Amino acid sequence: MVSKATKADEEQKNSGGENADGPLIDLSDAAVKKMIRTAKKRGYVTYEELNEVLPSEQVSSEKIEDIMSMLSDMGINVIEEDEVEDSQEEAAEGGELVAAGTTSVAKATTAKEPTDRTDDPVRMYLREMGSVELLSREGEIAIAKRIEAGREAMISGLCESPLTFQAIIIWRDELNEGNVLLRDIIDLEATYAGPDGKAGPGGANDDDEDDDDDAETGSSDTSPAANDEAPAKSDSEGESSEGNGDSDDDDDDEFEANVSLSAMEAELKPTVVETFDNIADNYKKLRRLQDQLVENKLANTTLSPSQERRYKKLKEDIIVDVKSLSLNQNRIENLVAQLYDINKSLMGYEGRLLRLADSYNVDRADFLKQYQGFELDPNWLRKVANLSSRGWKNFVAKDKDMIRELRQEIQTLATETGLEITEFRKIVAMVQKGEREARIAKKEMVEANLR
């Protein structure tokens, strides 16, 4: 029996058999796999079932205890056959409807067992982590690519937002006034590591040259005469100097890091400021066209073909310049938060308008059909008032002022962003999709690493 070690087990333990350091249980064995799979479903295994796959004459008592501990960590309780029979009888007396076989036993376990199995945070965590597959190198690379693709999609959406262009102009002014550092706006290391990047100050190339110089200097200074002239020091002095040396090294490393960042900023700043200036100049021209576009929408007119071409060209040039900048992660998060705040306000106004229409029994699908794409239409109220569908006439007649107020707020948001509402929604959806994909991939990476 598993619960009682045989004399042969003790002899094997005392003699230090060959299998003493072997695996606790052969997980490749078909019978063992089946037993563990069934036990996980039921939450327990009996001593008799354990004996069938682990004969006591082949396993020492110490290993049996380790195996039982391992099963417990997997959320599997080891119980007597009598306990199963008693549980089945109690379930039958209570009039519970349970299926035959394994399902019957699983539902008839004592109240304490499922509580331990489901409420114990450690076991719940181990069981959840046990269901996560370990990542191979290829899997890690695939997830890393998904994270990067999601981030790129998010940044691409931000690059199409005039809010980003406005923010960059503000950052440029702050940089020129000395209120912020370049490292607070862009990612210095990513900028150096870009396609046009090079080894920065203190980079690989400089290190190689320094190493060569050090080697030459070292070879000239390590003459026997120099060694003979070196003063001897006591052990206590050596220990003291070693302790001070560690502190000095830390200070030196920090100083070198700051010098390196400052050197990178000094070298990158002219190029980055030039890019900022290009964005600012082009955005001034683009902003005039954006304002004209919104005004035309409100007046139910459109831009001329030449204005359309100029608008498209300016926007493409700005997007190229913005994408050439490796923005600091904090700046990206601020841009996303700003975009989401405006979207939240937009959804609030549109939600109030929808609920107002719903109070007059206007069909929701019909409302969305008449509203979306016509957010800036100045004649929208007159058009929907003539609709024969249910509720529209009362909706416009009784709440005309409220409708105008809400639509005016929506038009103000369009003016603030410099975008039509449809275009603004498209950018928000692009950013949300990229952020969501990156977040899901990061979650998978974290769980796999915890596993």
Sine and cosine of phi, psi and omega as CSV:
sin_phi,cos_phi,sin_psi,cos_psi,sin_omega,cos_omega
0.00,0.00,0.48,-0.88,0.03,-1.00
-0.91,0.41,-0.57,0.82,-0.09,-1.00
-0.96,0.28,-0.21,0.98,-0.02,-1.00
-0.75,-0.66,0.84,-0.55,0.01,-1.00
-0.98,0.19,0.67,-0.74,0.01,-1.00
-0.99,0.10,0.23,-0.97,0.01,-1.00
-0.89,0.46,-0.58,0.81,0.02,-1.00
-0.89,0.46,-0.56,0.83,0.02,-1.00
-0.89,0.45,-0.70,0.71,-0.02,-1.00
-0.90,0.44,-0.64,0.77,0.02,-1.00
-0.90,0.44,-0.62,0.78,-0.01,-1.00
-0.91,0.41,-0.63,0.78,0.00,-1.00
-0.92,0.40,-0.68,0.73,-0.03,-1.00
-0.93,0.38,-0.55,0.84,-0.05,-1.00
-0.99,0.12,-0.19,0.98,0.00,-1.00
0.89,0.45,0.89,0.46,-0.06,-1.00
-0.89,0.46,0.12,-0.99,-0.08,-1.00
-0.92,0.39,-0.48,0.88,-0.10,-1.00
-1.00,-0.02,0.17,0.99,-0.07,-1.00
-0.87,0.49,-0.58,0.82,-0.04,-1.00
-0.98,-0.20,0.22,0.98,-0.02,-1.00
-0.97,0.24,0.04,-1.00,0.01,-1.00
-0.91,0.41,0.49,-0.87,-0.01,-1.00
-0.89,0.46,-0.64,0.77,-0.08,-1.00
-0.49,-0.87,0.64,-0.77,-0.03,-1.00
-0.99,0.14,1.00,-0.10,-0.06,-1.00
-0.96,0.30,-0.19,0.98,0.02,-1.00
-0.99,0.11,-0.23,0.97,-0.01,-1.00
-0.94,0.33,0.71,-0.70,-0.06,-1.00
-0.88,0.47,-0.67,0.74,-0.01,-1.00
-0.91,0.43,-0.64,0.77,0.02,-1.00
-0.91,0.41,-0.69,0.73,0.03,-1.00
-0.85,0.52,-0.71,0.70,-0.02,-1.00
-0.90,0.44,-0.68,0.74,-0.01,-1.00
-0.88,0.47,-0.71,0.70,-0.02,-1.00
-0.92,0.39,-0.64,0.77,0.01,-1.00
-0.89,0.46,-0.70,0.71,0.02,-1.00
-0.92,0.40,-0.66,0.75,-0.03,-1.00
-0.90,0.43,-0.60,0.80,0.02,-1.00
-0.91,0.42,-0.61,0.80,0.01,-1.00
-0.92,0.39,-0.69,0.73,-0.05,-1.00
-0.99,0.13,-0.47,0.88,-0.06,-1.00
1.00,-0.03,0.04,1.00,0.00,-1.00
-0.39,-0.92,0.22,-0.98,0.11,-0.99
-0.58,-0.81,0.58,-0.82,-0.01,-1.00
-1.00,0.02,0.35,-0.94,0.04,-1.00
-0.87,0.49,-0.61,0.80,-0.02,-1.00
-0.90,0.44,-0.67,0.74,0.01,-1.00
-0.92,0.40,-0.58,0.81,0.02,-1.00
-0.93,0.38,-0.60,0.80,0.02,-1.00
-0.90,0.44,-0.53,0.85,-0.04,-1.00
-0.90,0.43,-0.57,0.82,-0.02,-1.00
-0.98,-0.17,-0.25,0.97,0.02,-1.00
-0.77,-0.63,0.98,0.21,0.02,-1.00
-0.85,0.53,0.71,-0.70,-0.09,-1.00
-0.90,0.44,-0.44,0.90,-0.02,-1.00
-0.96,0.27,-0.19,0.98,0.00,-1.00
-0.96,-0.29,-0.21,0.98,-0.08,-1.00
-0.82,-0.58,0.72,-0.70,0.00,-1.00
-0.97,0.25,0.29,-0.96,-0.03,-1.00
-0.91,0.42,-0.58,0.81,0.01,-1.00
-0.90,0.43,-0.67,0.75,0.01,-1.00
-0.92,0.40,-0.57,0.82,0.03,-1.00
-0.88,0.47,-0.69,0.73,0.03,-1.00
-0.89,0.45,-0.65,0.76,0.02,-1.00
-0.91,0.42,-0.63,0.78,0.01,-1.00
-0.91,0.42,-0.68,0.73,0.01,-1.00
-0.90,0.44,-0.59,0.80,0.05,-1.00
-0.92,0.40,-0.64,0.77,0.03,-1.00
-0.90,0.44,-0.68,0.73,0.03,-1.00
-0.89,0.45,-0.62,0.79,0.02,-1.00
-0.89,0.45,-0.64,0.77,0.04,-1.00
-0.91,0.42,-0.46,0.89,0.03,-1.00
-0.99,0.13,0.03,1.00,0.00,-1.00
0.99,0.10,0.34,0.94,-0.03,-1.00
-0.94,-0.34,0.84,-0.55,0.05,-1.00
-1.00,-0.03,0.63,-0.78,0.06,-1.00
-0.98,-0.21,0.88,-0.48,-0.09,-1.00
-0.75,-0.66,0.20,-0.98,0.05,-1.00
-0.99,0.15,0.40,-0.92,0.03,-1.00
-0.90,0.44,-0.54,0.84,-0.01,-1.00
-0.89,0.45,-0.59,0.81,-0.01,-1.00
-0.90,0.43,-0.59,0.81,0.03,-1.00
-0.91,0.42,-0.70,0.71,-0.01,-1.00
-0.90,0.43,-0.67,0.74,0.02,-1.00
-0.89,0.46,-0.65,0.76,0.00,-1.00
-0.91,0.42,-0.62,0.79,0.02,-1.00
-0.91,0.41,-0.64,0.77,0.01,-1.00
-0.91,0.41,-0.67,0.74,0.02,-1.00
-0.89,0.46,-0.64,0.77,0.01,-1.00
-0.91,0.42,-0.64,0.77,0.01,-1.00
-0.91,0.41,-0.67,0.74,0.00,-1.00
-0.91,0.42,-0.55,0.83,-0.01,-1.00
-0.97,0.23,-0.06,1.00,0.04,-1.00
0.96,0.26,0.40,0.92,0.00,-1.00
-0.97,0.25,0.64,-0.77,0.03,-1.00
-1.00,-0.08,0.96,-0.29,0.01,-1.00
-0.79,-0.61,0.53,-0.85,0.01,-1.00
-0.97,0.26,0.28,-0.96,-0.02,-1.00
-0.97,0.24,0.28,-0.96,0.11,-0.99
0.98,0.18,-0.63,-0.78,-0.11,-0.99
-0.89,0.45,-0.65,0.76,-0.01,-1.00
-0.88,0.48,-0.61,0.79,0.02,-1.00
-0.88,0.47,-0.73,0.68,-0.03,-1.00
-0.92,0.39,-0.62,0.78,-0.05,-1.00
-0.90,0.43,-0.61,0.79,-0.03,-1.00
-0.99,0.15,-0.23,0.97,-0.09,-1.00
-0.98,-0.22,0.22,0.98,0.01,-1.00
-0.94,0.34,0.33,-0.95,-0.05,-1.00
-0.92,0.39,0.30,-0.95,-0.07,-1.00
-0.91,0.42,-0.50,0.87,-0.07,-1.00
-0.95,0.32,-0.60,0.80,-0.09,-1.00
-0.90,0.44,-0.79,0.61,0.01,-1.00
-0.90,0.44,-0.50,0.86,0.04,-1.00
-0.89,0.46,-0.72,0.69,0.03,-1.00
-0.89,0.45,-0.59,0.81,-0.13,-0.99
-0.97,0.24,-0.54,0.84,-0.10,-0.99
-0.97,-0.26,-0.42,0.91,-0.09,-1.00
-0.99,-0.13,-0.25,0.97,0.00,-1.00
-0.95,0.30,0.92,-0.40,-0.07,-1.00
-0.85,0.52,-0.61,0.79,-0.03,-1.00
-0.90,0.43,-0.73,0.69,-0.01,-1.00
-0.92,0.39,-0.63,0.78,0.04,-1.00
-0.88,0.48,-0.68,0.73,0.01,-1.00
-0.90,0.43,-0.71,0.70,-0.02,-1.00
-0.89,0.45,-0.65,0.76,-0.01,-1.00
-0.92,0.40,-0.65,0.76,0.01,-1.00
-0.92,0.40,-0.70,0.72,0.01,-1.00
-0.92,0.38,-0.51,0.86,0.02,-1.00
-0.92,0.40,-0.39,0.92,0.01,-1.00
-0.99,0.12,-0.16,0.99,0.01,-1.00
-1.00,0.02,0.79,-0.61,-0.02,-1.00
-0.97,0.23,0.56,-0.83,0.08,-1.00
-0.94,0.35,0.60,-0.80,-0.02,-1.00
-1.00,0.07,0.69,-0.72,0.17,-0.98
-1.00,0.07,0.11,-0.99,0.03,-1.00
-0.88,0.48,-0.65,0.76,0.02,-1.00
-0.90,0.43,-0.62,0.79,0.02,-1.00
-0.91,0.42,-0.66,0.75,0.03,-1.00
-0.89,0.46,-0.67,0.74,0.01,-1.00
-0.90,0.44,-0.67,0.75,-0.01,-1.00
-0.89,0.46,-0.69,0.73,0.00,-1.00
-0.92,0.39,-0.65,0.76,0.03,-1.00
-0.87,0.49,-0.63,0.78,0.04,-1.00
-0.92,0.39,-0.60,0.80,0.04,-1.00
-0.91,0.41,-0.65,0.76,0.04,-1.00
-0.88,0.47,-0.71,0.70,-0.02,-1.00
-0.92,0.39,-0.63,0.78,0.02,-1.00
-0.90,0.43,-0.66,0.75,0.04,-1.00
-0.89,0.45,-0.67,0.74,0.01,-1.00
-0.91,0.42,-0.64,0.77,0.01,-1.00
-0.90,0.43,-0.65,0.76,0.03,-1.00
-0.90,0.44,-0.65,0.76,0.02,-1.00
-0.90,0.44,-0.71,0.70,-0.01,-1.00
-0.92,0.39,-0.59,0.81,0.03,-1.00
-0.88,0.48,-0.64,0.77,0.06,-1.00
-0.90,0.43,-0.68,0.73,0.01,-1.00
-0.90,0.44,-0.57,0.82,-0.03,-1.00
-0.92,0.39,-0.33,0.94,0.02,-1.00
-1.00,-0.04,-0.05,1.00,-0.04,-1.00
-1.00,-0.03,0.79,-0.61,0.09,-1.00
-0.87,0.49,-0.39,0.92,0.05,-1.00
-0.88,0.48,-0.58,0.81,0.04,-1.00
-0.92,0.39,-0.66,0.75,0.01,-1.00
-0.89,0.45,-0.67,0.74,0.03,-1.00
-0.88,0.47,-0.69,0.73,-0.02,-1.00
-0.89,0.45,-0.64,0.77,-0.02,-1.00
-0.90,0.44,-0.62,0.79,0.04,-1.00
-0.90,0.43,-0.65,0.76,0.04,-1.00
-0.90,0.44,-0.68,0.73,0.01,-1.00
-0.90,0.44,-0.62,0.79,0.01,-1.00
-0.88,0.48,-0.70,0.71,0.00,-1.00
-0.90,0.45,-0.66,0.75,0.03,-1.00
-0.90,0.43,-0.61,0.79,0.02,-1.00
-0.92,0.40,-0.69,0.72,0.00,-1.00
-0.91,0.41,-0.52,0.85,0.01,-1.00
-0.99,0.13,-0.12,0.99,0.01,-1.00
0.99,0.17,0.28,0.96,-0.01,-1.00
-0.99,0.15,-0.39,0.92,0.03,-1.00
-0.71,-0.71,0.33,-0.94,0.08,-1.00
-1.00,-0.08,0.40,-0.92,0.01,-1.00
-0.88,0.48,-0.57,0.82,-0.01,-1.00
-0.91,0.42,-0.34,0.94,0.04,-1.00
-0.98,0.18,-0.25,0.97,-0.05,-1.00
-0.97,-0.25,-0.70,0.71,-0.02,-1.00
-0.87,-0.49,0.30,-0.95,0.08,-1.00
-1.00,0.04,0.96,-0.27,-0.09,-1.00
-0.87,0.49,-0.73,0.68,-0.05,-1.00
-0.90,0.43,-0.66,0.75,0.01,-1.00
-0.91,0.41,-0.57,0.82,0.03,-1.00
-0.91,0.41,-0.66,0.75,0.06,-1.00
-0.93,0.38,-0.56,0.83,-0.05,-1.00
-0.99,0.11,0.01,1.00,-0.02,-1.00
-0.93,0.36,0.02,-1.00,-0.03,-1.00
-0.84,0.55,-0.58,0.81,-0.01,-1.00
-0.99,-0.15,0.15,0.99,-0.05,-1.00
-0.96,0.29,0.21,-0.98,0.03,-1.00
-0.56,-0.83,0.10,-0.99,0.03,-1.00
-0.92,0.40,0.85,-0.53,-0.06,-1.00
-0.98,0.22,-0.03,-1.00,0.06,-1.00
-0.85,0.53,0.79,-0.61,-0.04,-1.00
0.98,0.21,0.24,0.97,-0.05,-1.00
-0.98,0.18,-0.30,-0.95,-0.12,-0.99
-0.89,0.46,-0.69,0.73,-0.05,-1.00
-0.90,0.43,-0.69,0.72,0.01,-1.00
-0.90,0.43,-0.60,0.80,-0.01,-1.00
-0.89,0.45,-0.66,0.75,-0.01,-1.00
-0.89,0.46,-0.68,0.73,-0.01,-1.00
-0.91,0.42,-0.66,0.75,0.02,-1.00
-0.89,0.46,-0.63,0.78,0.01,-1.00
-0.89,0.46,-0.65,0.76,0.01,-1.00
-0.90,0.44,-0.67,0.74,0.01,-1.00
-0.90,0.44,-0.66,0.75,0.00,-1.00
-0.89,0.45,-0.62,0.79,-0.02,-1.00
-0.90,0.43,-0.68,0.74,0.01,-1.00
-0.91,0.41,-0.69,0.72,0.00,-1.00
-0.89,0.45,-0.66,0.75,-0.02,-1.00
-0.90,0.44,-0.64,0.77,-0.04,-1.00
-0.93,0.37,-0.50,0.86,-0.01,-1.00
-0.99,0.16,-0.41,0.91,-0.06,-1.00
-1.00,-0.05,-0.18,0.98,-0.10,-1.00
-0.99,-0.12,0.68,0.74,0.06,-1.00
-0.98,0.20,0.38,-0.92,0.03,-1.00
-0.83,0.55,-0.59,0.81,-0.02,-1.00
-0.89,0.45,-0.65,0.76,0.00,-1.00
-0.91,0.42,-0.62,0.78,0.02,-1.00
-0.92,0.40,-0.61,0.79,-0.03,-1.00
-0.93,0.38,-0.51,0.86,-0.05,-1.00
-0.99,0.15,-0.17,0.99,-0.03,-1.00
-0.93,0.37,0.80,-0.60,-0.03,-1.00
-0.95,0.30,0.59,-0.81,0.04,-1.00
-0.99,0.15,0.53,-0.85,0.00,-1.00
-0.80,-0.60,0.49,-0.87,0.03,-1.00
-0.97,0.25,0.25,-0.97,0.00,-1.00
-0.89,0.46,-0.64,0.77,-0.03,-1.00
-0.91,0.42,-0.64,0.77,0.03,-1.00
-0.91,0.42,-0.60,0.80,0.01,-1.00
-0.90,0.44,-0.69,0.72,0.00,-1.00
-0.90,0.43,-0.65,0.76,-0.01,-1.00
-0.89,0.45,-0.70,0.72,-0.01,-1.00
-0.92,0.39,-0.53,0.85,0.02,-1.00
-0.92,0.40,-0.68,0.74,0.02,-1.00
-0.90,0.44,-0.70,0.71,0.02,-1.00
-0.91,0.41,-0.53,0.85,-0.01,-1.00
-0.90,0.44,-0.63,0.78,0.01,-1.00
-0.88,0.48,-0.70,0.71,0.01,-1.00
-0.90,0.43,-0.68,0.73,0.01,-1.00
-0.90,0.45,-0.63,0.78,0.01,-1.00
-0.89,0.46,-0.68,0.74,0.01,-1.00
-0.88,0.47,-0.69,0.72,0.02,-1.00
-0.90,0.44,-0.65,0.76,0.00,-1.00
-0.90,0.43,-0.67,0.74,0.00,-1.00
-0.88,0.47,-0.70,0.72,0.00,-1.00
-0.90,0.44,-0.66,0.75,0.01,-1.00
-0.90,0.45,-0.70,0.72,0.00,-1.00
-0.90,0.44,-0.62,0.79,0.02,-1.00
-0.90,0.44,-0.68,0.73,0.02,-1.00
-0.91,0.41,-0.66,0.75,0.03,-1.00
-0.89,0.45,-0.66,0.75,0.00,-1.00
-0.89,0.45,-0.70,0.71,0.02,-1.00
-0.90,0.44,-0.67,0.74,0.01,-1.00
-0.90,0.45,-0.64,0.77,0.02,-1.00
-0.91,0.41,-0.66,0.75,0.03,-1.00
-0.90,0.44,-0.68,0.73,0.02,-1.00
-0.87,0.50,-0.71,0.71,-0.02,-1.00
-0.88,0.47,-0.60,0.80,-0.03,-1.00
-0.98,0.21,-0.57,0.82,-0.06,-1.00
-1.00,0.09,-0.46,0.89,-0.17,-0.99
-0.82,0.57,-0.73,0.69,-0.01,-1.00
-0.84,0.54,-0.69,0.72,-0.02,-1.00
-0.92,0.40,-0.69,0.73,-0.03,-1.00
-0.92,0.40,-0.68,0.73,0.01,-1.00
-0.89,0.45,-0.61,0.79,0.05,-1.00
-0.89,0.46,-0.66,0.75,0.05,-1.00
-0.90,0.43,-0.67,0.74,0.06,-1.00
-0.85,0.52,-0.69,0.73,-0.02,-1.00
-0.90,0.43,-0.65,0.76,0.04,-1.00
-0.88,0.47,-0.69,0.73,0.02,-1.00
-0.89,0.46,-0.68,0.73,-0.02,-1.00
-0.90,0.44,-0.70,0.71,-0.01,-1.00
-0.90,0.44,-0.73,0.69,-0.01,-1.00
-0.93,0.37,-0.55,0.84,-0.04,-1.00
-0.95,0.32,-0.54,0.84,0.07,-1.00
-0.86,0.51,-0.68,0.74,0.03,-1.00
-0.93,0.36,-0.67,0.75,-0.01,-1.00
-0.91,0.41,-0.62,0.78,-0.05,-1.00
-0.88,0.47,-0.62,0.78,0.03,-1.00
-0.88,0.48,-0.65,0.76,0.03,-1.00
-0.94,0.34,-0.59,0.81,0.03,-1.00
-0.90,0.43,-0.70,0.71,0.04,-1.00
-0.88,0.47,-0.64,0.77,0.03,-1.00
-0.90,0.43,-0.62,0.78,0.00,-1.00
-0.90,0.44,-0.71,0.70,0.01,-1.00
-0.91,0.42,-0.67,0.74,0.02,-1.00
-0.89,0.45,-0.64,0.77,0.03,-1.00
-0.90,0.43,-0.62,0.78,0.04,-1.00
-0.89,0.45,-0.67,0.75,0.01,-1.00
-0.93,0.37,-0.47,0.88,0.03,-1.00
-1.00,-0.08,0.08,1.00,0.03,-1.00
0.89,0.45,0.61,0.79,0.08,-1.00
-0.80,-0.60,0.04,-1.00,-0.03,-1.00
-0.76,-0.65,0.19,-0.98,0.08,-1.00
-0.96,0.29,0.39,-0.92,0.07,-1.00
-0.96,0.29,0.34,-0.94,0.01,-1.00
-0.83,0.56,-0.64,0.77,0.01,-1.00
-0.92,0.39,-0.62,0.78,0.05,-1.00
-0.91,0.41,-0.61,0.79,0.04,-1.00
-0.88,0.47,-0.71,0.70,0.00,-1.00
-0.90,0.43,-0.68,0.74,0.00,-1.00
-0.91,0.42,-0.65,0.76,0.02,-1.00
-0.87,0.49,-0.73,0.68,-0.02,-1.00
-0.90,0.44,-0.68,0.73,-0.03,-1.00
-0.91,0.41,-0.71,0.70,0.00,-1.00
-0.88,0.47,-0.67,0.74,-0.01,-1.00
-0.91,0.42,-0.67,0.74,0.01,-1.00
-0.89,0.46,-0.67,0.74,0.00,-1.00
-0.90,0.44,-0.66,0.75,-0.01,-1.00
-0.92,0.39,-0.67,0.74,-0.01,-1.00
-0.88,0.47,-0.65,0.76,0.03,-1.00
-0.88,0.47,-0.69,0.72,0.00,-1.00
-0.91,0.42,-0.67,0.75,-0.02,-1.00
-0.91,0.41,-0.66,0.75,0.00,-1.00
-0.92,0.39,-0.38,0.92,0.02,-1.00
-0.96,0.27,-0.24,0.97,0.02,-1.00
-1.00,-0.04,0.75,-0.66,0.12,-0.99
-1.00,-0.05,1.00,-0.01,-0.10,-1.00
-0.93,0.36,0.53,-0.85,0.08,-1.00
-0.88,0.47,0.61,-0.79,-0.06,-1.00
-0.85,0.52,-0.61,0.80,0.03,-1.00
-0.89,0.45,-0.61,0.80,0.03,-1.00
-0.92,0.38,-0.63,0.78,0.04,-1.00
-0.89,0.46,-0.70,0.72,0.01,-1.00
-0.89,0.46,-0.60,0.80,0.04,-1.00
-0.91,0.41,-0.64,0.76,0.03,-1.00
-0.90,0.43,-0.67,0.75,0.03,-1.00
-0.90,0.44,-0.68,0.73,0.00,-1.00
-0.89,0.46,-0.65,0.76,0.03,-1.00
-0.89,0.45,-0.69,0.73,0.01,-1.00
-0.89,0.47,-0.69,0.72,-0.02,-1.00
-0.93,0.37,-0.56,0.83,0.02,-1.00
-0.90,0.44,-0.69,0.72,0.02,-1.00
-0.92,0.40,-0.65,0.76,0.03,-1.00
-0.89,0.45,-0.60,0.80,0.04,-1.00
-0.89,0.45,-0.67,0.74,0.05,-1.00
-0.90,0.44,-0.68,0.73,0.02,-1.00
-0.87,0.49,-0.73,0.69,0.00,-1.00
-0.90,0.44,-0.54,0.84,0.04,-1.00
-0.91,0.42,-0.72,0.69,0.02,-1.00
-0.91,0.42,-0.70,0.71,-0.01,-1.00
-0.91,0.40,-0.59,0.81,0.04,-1.00
-0.90,0.44,-0.66,0.75,0.03,-1.00
-0.90,0.43,-0.63,0.77,0.02,-1.00
-0.91,0.41,-0.65,0.76,0.01,-1.00
-0.92,0.39,-0.68,0.73,0.01,-1.00
-0.91,0.41,-0.56,0.83,0.05,-1.00
-0.90,0.43,-0.70,0.72,0.04,-1.00
-0.91,0.42,-0.61,0.79,-0.01,-1.00
-0.91,0.42,-0.51,0.86,0.01,-1.00
-0.92,0.39,-0.32,0.95,0.06,-1.00
-0.98,-0.21,0.29,0.96,0.06,-1.00
0.91,0.42,0.45,0.89,0.13,-0.99
-0.96,0.28,0.75,-0.66,-0.01,-1.00
-0.89,0.46,0.73,-0.68,-0.07,-1.00
-0.88,0.48,-0.73,0.69,-0.01,-1.00
-0.89,0.46,-0.62,0.78,0.01,-1.00
-0.92,0.39,-0.62,0.78,0.02,-1.00
-0.89,0.46,-0.74,0.67,-0.01,-1.00
-0.88,0.47,-0.60,0.80,0.01,-1.00
-0.90,0.44,-0.65,0.76,-0.04,-1.00
-0.99,0.16,-0.37,0.93,-0.10,-1.00
-1.00,-0.06,-0.76,0.65,-0.10,-0.99
-0.91,0.42,0.78,-0.62,-0.05,-1.00
1.00,-0.07,-0.19,0.98,-0.01,-1.00
-0.83,-0.55,0.46,0.89,-0.06,-1.00
-0.88,0.47,-0.52,0.85,-0.06,-1.00
-0.96,-0.28,0.16,0.99,-0.02,-1.00
-0.95,0.32,0.89,-0.46,-0.03,-1.00
-0.93,0.36,-0.34,0.94,-0.04,-1.00
-0.99,-0.17,0.26,0.97,-0.10,-1.00
-0.88,0.48,-0.69,0.73,-0.03,-1.00
-0.88,0.48,-0.69,0.72,-0.02,-1.00
-0.91,0.41,-0.59,0.81,-0.01,-1.00
-0.93,0.38,-0.74,0.67,-0.07,-1.00
-0.95,0.30,-0.40,0.92,0.02,-1.00
-0.92,0.38,-0.41,0.91,-0.01,-1.00
-1.00,-0.03,0.02,1.00,0.02,-1.00
-0.95,0.32,0.59,-0.81,-0.02,-1.00
-1.00,0.00,-0.12,0.99,-0.01,-1.00
-0.91,0.42,0.36,-0.93,-0.08,-1.00
-0.89,0.46,0.74,-0.67,0.17,-0.98
1.00,-0.01,-0.34,0.94,-0.11,-0.99
-0.90,0.43,-0.69,0.72,-0.06,-1.00
-0.89,0.45,-0.72,0.69,0.03,-1.00
-0.91,0.41,-0.60,0.80,0.00,-1.00
-0.85,0.53,-0.74,0.67,-0.03,-1.00
-0.97,0.25,-0.66,0.76,-0.08,-1.00
-0.92,0.39,-0.65,0.76,-0.13,-0.99
-1.00,-0.04,-0.38,0.93,-0.05,-1.00
-0.77,-0.64,0.61,0.79,-0.04,-1.00
-0.88,0.48,-0.69,0.73,-0.04,-1.00
-0.90,0.43,-0.69,0.72,0.02,-1.00
-0.90,0.44,-0.64,0.77,0.01,-1.00
-0.89,0.46,-0.70,0.71,0.01,-1.00
-0.89,0.45,-0.64,0.77,0.00,-1.00
-0.89,0.45,-0.70,0.72,-0.01,-1.00
-0.92,0.39,-0.66,0.75,0.01,-1.00
-0.93,0.37,-0.52,0.85,0.05,-1.00
-0.92,0.40,-0.63,0.78,0.06,-1.00
-0.89,0.46,-0.64,0.76,0.01,-1.00
-0.91,0.41,-0.65,0.76,0.04,-1.00
-0.91,0.41,-0.56,0.83,0.05,-1.00
-0.90,0.44,-0.64,0.76,0.05,-1.00
-0.89,0.45,-0.62,0.78,0.03,-1.00
-0.90,0.44,-0.65,0.76,0.03,-1.00
-0.92,0.39,-0.63,0.77,-0.01,-1.00
-0.90,0.43,-0.66,0.75,-0.03,-1.00
-1.00,0.08,-0.33,0.94,-0.06,-1.00
0.96,0.28,0.37,0.93,-0.05,-1.00
-0.74,-0.68,0.50,-0.87,0.22,-0.97
-0.91,0.41,0.45,-0.89,-0.05,-1.00
-0.88,0.48,-0.63,0.78,0.02,-1.00
-0.88,0.47,-0.67,0.74,0.01,-1.00
-0.93,0.38,-0.62,0.78,0.03,-1.00
-0.89,0.45,-0.69,0.72,0.03,-1.00
-0.87,0.49,-0.62,0.78,0.00,-1.00
-0.89,0.46,-0.68,0.73,0.01,-1.00
-0.91,0.41,-0.69,0.72,0.02,-1.00
-0.87,0.49,-0.69,0.73,0.00,-1.00
-0.89,0.45,-0.62,0.79,0.02,-1.00
-0.91,0.42,-0.70,0.72,0.01,-1.00
-0.91,0.41,-0.69,0.72,0.00,-1.00
-0.89,0.46,-0.66,0.75,-0.01,-1.00
-0.90,0.44,-0.72,0.69,0.02,-1.00
-0.89,0.45,-0.68,0.74,0.00,-1.00
-0.91,0.42,-0.65,0.76,-0.01,-1.00
-0.91,0.42,-0.69,0.72,0.01,-1.00
-0.90,0.44,-0.66,0.75,0.03,-1.00
-0.91,0.41,-0.63,0.78,-0.02,-1.00
-0.92,0.40,-0.67,0.74,0.01,-1.00
-0.89,0.45,-0.69,0.72,0.01,-1.00
-0.90,0.43,-0.64,0.77,0.04,-1.00
-0.89,0.45,-0.64,0.77,0.01,-1.00
-0.89,0.46,-0.68,0.73,0.03,-1.00
-0.89,0.45,-0.65,0.76,0.01,-1.00
-0.90,0.44,-0.70,0.72,-0.01,-1.00
-0.90,0.44,-0.72,0.70,-0.01,-1.00
-0.89,0.46,-0.66,0.75,0.01,-1.00
-0.91,0.41,-0.60,0.80,0.03,-1.00
-0.93,0.36,-0.60,0.80,0.06,-1.00
-0.92,0.40,-0.55,0.84,0.01,-1.00
-0.89,0.46,0.00,0.00,0.00,0.00
